[in-house]
Amino acid sequence: MSSPGEETAIEIERFARRGYAVSDANIRSARVYRMQAETGDSSLPLEYSTLPPEDEWISDLVLVTWAKEEG
């Protein structure tokens, strides 16, 4: 059995190989792989939201606001 430190090192390596920024994410790379497979095209950026459809306007508002501040 591997230690938590070893498991973390493995997950960091998997994220890096997939081109994702490595941060304190609480998700396993295997789940990211499954989510990409569900999209049908792994070349597209992965977008995932837990917001219900009626609340997607919140995400849109945040994205528009951040885009204005960066530009």
C-alpha positions in Angstrom: 0.0 0.0 0.0 1.3 3.4 -0.9 1.5 6.4 1.5 -0.6 9.5 1.0 2.5 11.4 -0.1 3.2 8.8 -2.8 -0.4 8.9 -4.0 -0.2 12.7 -4.2 3.0 12.6 -6.2 1.4 10.2 -8.7 -1.6 12.4 -9.1 0.6 15.5 -9.6 2.5 13.7 -12.3 -0.8 12.6 -14.0 -2.1 16.1 -14.0 1.1 17.5 -15.4 1.2 15.0 -18.2 -2.3 16.0 -19.2 -1.3 19.6 -19.3 -3.3 20.8 -16.3 -2.0 23.2 -13.8 -1.1 21.4 -10.6 -2.8 22.8 -7.6 -4.6 21.7 -4.5 -7.5 20.2 -6.3 -9.7 17.6 -4.6 -10.2 15.4 -7.7 -8.4 12.3 -9.0 -6.8 12.4 -12.5 -8.8 9.3 -13.3 -12.0 11.3 -12.9 -10.7 14.0 -15.1 -9.9 11.4 -17.7 -13.5 10.0 -17.5 -14.9 13.5 -17.8 -12.9 14.2 -20.9 -14.0 10.8 -22.4 -17.6 11.8 -21.8 -17.2 14.9 -23.9 -16.2 12.8 -26.9 -13.3 15.0 -27.8 -10.2 15.2 -25.5 -8.7 18.1 -27.5 -11.4 20.5 -26.3 -10.9 22.3 -23.0 -12.7 20.5 -20.2 -15.5 22.5 -18.6 -17.4 21.2 -15.7 -20.0 22.8 -13.5 -22.1 21.7 -10.6 -24.6 24.5 -11.2 -28.1 23.5 -12.3 -29.1 24.8 -15.7 -31.3 27.5 -14.2 -28.2 29.0 -12.4 -25.8 29.0 -15.3 -26.2 32.8 -15.6 -24.0 33.0 -12.5 -21.1 31.4 -14.3 -21.7 33.5 -17.4 -21.7 36.7 -15.3 -18.4 35.7 -13.5 -16.7 34.9 -16.8 -17.8 38.2 -18.4 -16.7 40.2 -15.4 -13.3 38.5 -15.2 -12.7 39.0 -19.0 -13.4 42.7 -18.7 -10.9 43.0 -15.8 -8.1 41.2 -17.6 -8.5 43.0 -21.0 
